[in-house]
Amino acid sequence: MEDLYLHDFKKDYLEEPIRKGFGRGLLKAGQINSSVVACCADLTDSTQMSLFADNFPDRFFEIGVAEQNLVTVGSGLAAGGKIPFVSSYAAFSPGRNYEQIRTTISLNNRPVKIVGSHSGISVGPDGATHQMLEDITLMRVLPNMVVLAPGDSIEAEKCTIAMASDNRPNYMRLAREATGIFTTTKTPFEIGKAYVYEKGNDVTVVSTGSMTFQALLAVDLLYKDGIDVEVIHVPTIKPLDGQTILKSLAKTGAVVTVEEGQINGGLGGAVAELIGENLPVPLFRVGVKDRFGESGEPNQLLEHFGLDAEHIRLSVHHIMERKNHGNKS
């Protein structure tokens, strides 16, 4: 598994906001294809669209604080043959403009690339109003919509370039704070694919976004506990790579999902649907459990909401107890 992620990252890792990878990827996508254009809702620096705007000012459109107009303009640009990327905070897009996304983009199957930055509780002190936890759920249920959550800044760059070549509507969620880098430029990425980062036999951990960093940290803790964990990184939540997940579950017989968002309808919901229809096994969902966020420092909030490596470890122990009890009965 050496080619999938940096095994040494646990000892000495670099941190960078995932959104910086988006900024670099958008610039490269613009260099590759002159049809790529960008629109922002007065948050150009925050969402890291500034690199594209500085290099392609004639292909950048500042919409202002008007998120409903943002995606509607994006749909119009797509109808005219452009490849539009539209960015804002996830709390505002899709939080504020969901109806416009649904009607002008999803319903019309326009290949607009919606980028929701500052998602999850790790937004920190801004608190519940700006901690978008429901975006995976909202976007996953929209017909035609692809839903992406890159694990680190390097993967976000690859993800952005891939989005520019995808002919479907796309939504990508990004974190605000610097998060650990665990992939490399050689780590494979393809829309619609999940990747087994660690092989194991006892339990499967399915994680997405920056939570894969925490899941990989938990692997060593669980190894010391005598539990052999298989970790699957899911950068594409929709369409879900059910084949890879089901193959793992046929071996391990138990699964823990991990996401920085609401477990209802998110990655945990998607996996629950998958196994409910194909291979029922014990499931435990790690995520935000039907509540809003709070103000605090990012690492404090991850611990408070049970999203850090230690809580993932405890969740794996819980699912192992259920699995073993079922085997005995």
TACOR-V718950 format. One line per field, one symbol per residue. phi: phi as a letter, one per 20 degrees, with the letter a starting at -180 (. if undefined). psi: psi as a letter, one per 30 degrees, with the letter a starting at -180 (. if undefined). burial: # if it has 9 or more other ideal C-beta (glycine too) atoms within 8 Angstrom, else .. Layout:
phi=???
psi=???
burial=???
This chain:
phi=.feebffeffebdecbggffffgfffffffffcfefcbccdmcgffemefffffecfeddceenfbfffgfffgfffffenededccafffdbefddgffffeedffelefededdelenffgnffngfdefddfffgefefgmeeccbfebffffffffffgfeeedfcccdceeffcfecdcfeffbbgnddceecebcebdddcblfffgfffffgfffffendeddddedfdebffffffffffffeemabcdcbeafffnefgffffffffecbfcgccderedlbefbfrfgffffffemdegfffgfffgfffffffffffe
psi=gffeljffffejllkkkefeeeeeeeeeeeeejffklkklihheeefgfeeeeefiffgkjjfaiieeeefeeeeeeefgglikkkkakffejgefheeeeeefdeefhkhkjkjjlhllffebffaeffjjfgeeeefffkkfkkkkileaeeeeeeeeeeeffkglkkkkkklelklkkfllffkkkkkfklkjekklfekkjjllaffeeeeeefeeeeeffgkjkkkkkifjekkkieeeeeeeffeeglkkkkliakfjfbeeeeeeeefefeiklkkkkkakihllalklkeeeeeeeghgleeeeeeeeeeeeeeeeeeee.
burial=#..###..#...#..###############..#..######.##.########..#..##.##...#########.##...#################.#######.#.###############.##..###########.#..####################.#.##########.#####...#.#.#.######.#.##################.###...############.##..###.##.##.##########.########.##.....########....##.#.#..###.#.#######.######.##......
